[in-house]
Structure formats: structure tokens, C-alpha cells
Amino acid sequence: MSHLGFKIKISGLVQGVGFRPLVYELALKLKLLGEVKNDGFGVEVLLLCSYEECLEFIKQLKNNLPPLARIDKINILKDTLKAYNCFSIAPSEQSAKTTPMLSDFALCKECKNEFYDPNNKRFHYPFITCTHCGPRFSIIKNLPYDRINTTMSEFIMCDFCQNEYKNPSNRRFHAQPISCPECKISVYLKNNQGEILSTDENAFIECAKLLKQGSILAIKGTGGFHLMCDASNEKALDELRIRKNRPKKPFALMCKNIESVKELAFLSKSEEELISGVLAPIVILKSKKDFSLIAPDIDKLGVMLAYTPLHLLLFEYFKGVLVATSANLSGESIIKDEYDLKAKLDQVFDYYLDYDREIFNSSDDSIAQVIGDDIMFLRTSRGINPYYIESNFNKKGTFLALGSELKNEFVIFYENKFLISPYIGDLKGVDTYERFFKLLNFFQQNYDLKFDAIICDKHPHFLYTKDFKQTFKIQHHYAHFCAAYFEYEENFKKDEKALGFVWDGTGYGDDGSIWGGEIFIANLKEYERIAHFDDFKLINADIKNIYNLALSVIWHYDLENFAQDFLSKISQVKLKNLKKIYTNSTLKTSSLGRIIDAFGAIVFDLEQSSYEAQIGLMCESFYKKDLDFSYKLYVENGKINFKELILGALRDEKSKAVTGMLNALANFIIEYSQNYDLEVILSGGVFQNKTLIEILKANKFDFFMPLKYPCNDSSIALGQMVHFLKKD
């Protein structure tokens, strides 16, 4: 006998997050009959009830979502259902493989409480987890997301874990990574030759002793190994910088708790919520004192809380703060297995802490900063990506956007949704290049994808684009604009144009030169370059030699008479040779990122930059909010003249010069925007500068800037894709 009822199709992040147990509990509470099950598109709920009861069920469902769940779409269909005499969780139906894969998440409060409870079976167990937290993407080998398809398949559940796993009223119902000390994942402390020195909890006790003694350890986390040392041990910090060949780039820090973070840095309410939330990214904070060995020459610290029970167990025996930087060679991927660790970094670490569950997919720590109450993500990986977006585009087909060569993430469009990959990195190295294709093949195979079109950057020499034929090419900075526009598309009328300031370090321009200081009038269909920073010659392609950049802009504006002090630091023979190279150079750029580097080379007397954004971070440290001073930028024939910035760098002391430069950029944006009755969009790596954004906000200037999707090159693929889908 059949009855009228409702079929509810729910898509989003609804599998492996405790969603079906919530549906089960709500149905029991509301005394509804039917069933819930996973399918290839999400979750399907069948209810024998009235329409009013169905709406109440959905209302309570939305108001009580599990921490990791996200509903993107709900479809309610009236349907004829079989007779039910109870409500149950039915076996999964896997058809088309469109179910999202979740990222890896920080330990939840419930598991944390159990971890610290001496009476709990999982007391001090370094792999305690449930459906509200823990590993997902790092352990998935294939879909569907069942234990047999993960790296947990080798671990047989004990009776205790089995009972929790099968109980729909338990938060560990179908928690695929579930284990306990009885069916445990084992931990090993080893020397750099791979010899086991200690196991399980004793390994953590010995780790803490070694760290206090000044040793450098490689410690396996969720998505790969970190190199760790005592952040208060100067000798260990110096040694890590020497061994990793990292003279100036800041180290990230890991703290046990919020109290420890507050001893190091200022922490707003929004920053505290972010750093202690389920995403647990590295958060960029203003330091309370000088940390010259951790973050030389800047007043910012990148800090994260211990986000796994493994890290918490280490902090049970180590009292203090740890450096936690990715274990990798410069420019390569984070190392995820013992073999590569020993092969590549055996001269960097003294000991390593390993465990016997494989990491199948590596992932880097995500990075964010808070500006006012806005969270701006600078890197989207652990806790965030892979990320899925339900789409309103009507284009049929399966498409791939390859993204940029630097800070790469790719985007796949299929079944009318976007899939944004985790952060991959810079594709100039063989290791990261291979990681790109391994991850792409992983998604292709699991979702059974064949691409109808490939979208890529216009640069003619990106190696990874050469593996694909018949590509659709999109200009780099326009892709930046499109990604930002897409994030705020609901604020624009159909095809409404915006004024876009797209400022970064480098990108191949339509004219074959290097762009990076662009102003567009554009929408998702088309763009017009209406102005740009005055393009100047480059002495060579080595952008780390920022003295050469300084020389280029000095010669560009004929400022030798004002630059005698700076020029005297370079030998006359070298100057003569560099001037010849400059005169004959055909390499030109409009990049504001390179202009800022040239400015910083003069102001800070820095010959080489050690890492990207070094000058920008140093400038933030010297900015004086109470100094009412600005240089002047102005437009001549569509080119932004920045001569005053360079004159100021040659003439003024550090704080005045830096304040004048950042105020000049903000004032120019505000004044130039007054010429157009258009909404303003800011994008590109320059706008990661928190101080610049704060100046604009202090002036009550209205603009849109990327927050959810990074304003740097990680979002190039997203911009490529949305333009491709929108174009006629």
C-alpha cells in the first residue's frame, strides 16, 4: 500500500559529517515516518507527513546543522511512498559520483573533552575523532567515502568502535576514521636513519625532551610533516634557518591554547574565533614584541592552535610554543610520507614522529587574516578545500580551468557545480608539477570526468598548459577581476560593469609585456584596460634582486642626481654594466608589486628579497597611522606616474616614506574612482596588505575585495572558469 509523502533531495556538504544521524534524531523527535540515505548527489529524505510537517522538519534541520555540514540546495517533491512504520537510516545508493569530498578539520570540542578525560577510553589517544571533526580528504583513496576506500581500511575496528559506528544516535555513526587504543593507529619516534626509538605515548614524552634540548623534529600531522623546534630556543631557530636555507622568511608557530597565543600577539574577538574554530588556519596576527628570529624585520606572526589530538598530546609534555613550518624543499610540496622525508630532508631534521596510517592526499595549512570583522583567506587548503559551489550557470559540459603557475589551484566545472582544488603551490618545480597532475587525475577518476574544454592563462611559456591541446586563453589580471566579481555577483545587476583595480607582482599582458598595476572597466563577459602604472624596463628577469629594480625606476625617471647616496653603494663598473643591460632591455612591466619592491630596496637598503611580500610586510611595520602625509600619484595618458614614490624613498626616512607610499596608493584609488559611477573591485596580491585596506576603510571608501577566495593567484582558475561560463 502506498501513501502520499515528500522526497527531499539535499546537496552540499552532507555526507560524512553527521548529517543522517541529525535527520534521524529530528524525525524521531517530530514523530515522522520514512527513511534517509546517501546517494550520489547528497542526501535523500523520504517522509510520510503533511506539507506543514515537512516545512517544520526542514526549518529545524537548517537550525541544527552539524559543525561541518553545509546545505547548498534543497528540492522538495511530492511523491508516492511505500508504507513506513518507523524512521530509519537506509543503505547508501551511489550512482553518479557527484558527492563532495570534505577537507580535513580540527578536533571538535566533544572529542577534545574526551581526550582530556582520564575516565574516557580514548584519554590521550592521538587519533580521537568523530563525524564532527578529523581527517577526510587526506585519507580518501576512492569514492564513495567508506572506510574500505580510505587509508583506514587496514585498521580493523574493535567491538567498542563497531558499536559506536553502527549506532545512529552516536556522533561516531559512520565516522570512517574511527579507532581507539584497542584498535589503535600506532605512533613511532625514529632517528633520521629510521630506527625506532620509542612508540605511542612514550614517543611523545621523548619528543618533548628532544625539543627542549634544541633538536629539530619532523612531525607527521594531518596533511603532511611539519618541521618543529622550540620557538624559544635561539640555537635551534638559527640551526633550522641554516639547514632549510631560509634566512628571513617567517616561521609559523603552533600554540597549545588561546592563552598561549595571547602572550605572543594581540587577538581580537574575530581573530580568536577564527583561530580556535573548526577550520583552524594559520592566522596572521600583530605581535606584542620583537620576534627577530621567528619573523625578522616585521611585526606580524603566523600562529595556529594545535588542531589535532596528536599535537595536543605533544603539548601535554612540551611546555611552550613550537615552530611548525612545512617539511619540504624550497618550492616543493609538503612531504607526506617517510620515504620522501628521509630522501629529501635527512640533513634538516634530527628525529621524526611518524604513525602507521598513510596520508593519501597531502594538504598545506590554510592561512587567513582578519581585517575589521572580515576574514580574508590568503591560502585555502586544510579545512577549506576541496571546495564545492552549486552553480547557476546554464552551460552544459565538463570544463577545467588550469589556473596560474604560482600559488596554483585548479577548478573543475561538472554537473553544474564548481570544484576548487586544494592549494598546490608553484608549478615551476618538478615535484609540484607532478602533484598538480596527480591531484587532477584523482578527481577525474573519482568523478569519471572527461573535459569538453580547457581554460588557461595567456602566458605562452607555462609548461603545464602545454600538456593540453585546444585551450581557451584568458588574461591573468582579468581572471583576478572575474574571481572577485563572482564572489560578489549578487551585488551587481545583470552584466553590470565595475571599476577594477588589479595590482600584483606579475602576469602576462595582452601586449606581451608584464602587467601588474591595472585598472579595468569590466564585467564577467568583457574588460577594457583604461589605465595602468607607468611601465618601466627590467634589467633582467631576476625579481629577487630588488636593487636592480630600484636602479630601473631611478633610470626610468632620470633621478640619478637625487639618488647619489643609493648609487654609491654599487661599484662604478657594475653600475656601468647594468646601465648597458637596462638600455638594451626590451622587458617591460607595469607591476605595482615590482614598484613596491624597488621602493623597499631603497628605503630598507635591501639588495635581495628573501620571500614574496617581504617588502610589503616590512612597510606595514613602519607605517604610522597618526602621520598625515602622502605622496601623489597621477595619470598621464592612461599611465599612473609614480615618480614621487621613488623620490620620497630616496629622500625621506623610513616611516615617513612608507606612510607616504601606502597613503598615496589609497588616496589614488579613492580619487580615481570618483571619475566613474561604478562599484569598485580590488584584487591581486598587493591587496593582501592589511594596512592598505585599513586606510581605505578608515576613509569610509566603499569597495569589494576577495575574502572567501584569495585575492592572490590561487583564485586565477576560478576567474578563468566564471568568464568562460559567462561569455557568449
Buried (B, 14 or more C-beta within 10 A) or exposed (E): EEEEBBBBBBBBBBBBBBBBBBBBBBBEEBEBBBBBBBBBBBBBBBBBBEEEBBEBBBEBBEEEBBBBBBBBEBEBEEBEBEEBEEBBBEEBEBEEBBBBBBBBBBBBEBBBEBBEEEEBBBEBBBBBBBBBBBBBBBBBBBBBBBBEBBBBBEBEBBEBBEEBBEEBEBBBBBBBBBBBBEBBBBBBBBEBEBEEBBEBBEBBBBBBEBBBEBBBBBBBBBBBBBBBBBBBBEEBBEBBBEBBEBEBBBBBBBBBEEEBBBEBBEBEEBBBEBBBBBBBBBBBBBBBEEBEBBBBBBBBBBBBBBBBBBBBBBBBBBEBBBBBBBBBBEEBBBBBBBEBBBEBBBEBBBBBBBBEBBBBBBBBBBBBBBBEEEBBBBBBBBBBBBBBBEBEBEBEEBBBBBBBBBBBBBBBBBBBBBBBBBBBBBBEBEBBBEBBBEBBEBBBEBBEBEBEBBBBBBBEEBEBBEEBEEBBBBBBBBBBBBBBBBBBBEEBEEEEBBBBBBBBBBBBBEEEBBBBBBBBBBBBEBBEBBBBBBBBBBBEEEBBBBBBBBBBBBBBBEBBEBBEEBBEEBEEEEBEEBBEBBEEBEEBBBBBBBBBBBBBBBBBEBBBBBEBBBBBBBBBBBBBEEEEBBBBBEBEEEBBBBBBBBBBBBBBEBBBBBBBBBBBBBBBBBEBBEEBEBBBBBBBBBBBBBBBBBBBBEEEBEBBBBBBBBBBBBBBBBBBBBBBBBEE
